[in-house]
């Protein structure tokens, strides 16, 4: 496998990618809205913010499981009201 093989694995124009992305937005948006209405999530945060933020956090290599858990805890704290 060449070092570029993974580059083609995620085709952002593919139907599968778009369907998954659309499903994340369609299911995540009402959940975020309920959390905001309950005062559990910051009002100014959008589902696009949340998904992009967590993509960045989960893409960062962690040196240990504990470090990964701290990254996620900080991310959740960032959107919590």
C-alpha angles and dihedrals in degrees: 000000000000122000088252096054092092090054090071095043092082109051104179090196095055120111091237093054093047092047092052093045092048091049091052091052094042094051098033098051096063091044091052091046091053091048090050093048089050090051092244098113130045112266095225094056118103128201087247089057092050096047095046092044093052091044088058094045095047092045093059112096112241124207092220144003089257091055091048090051090051090050090053093045090053091048092051091047088054093062097035117105 
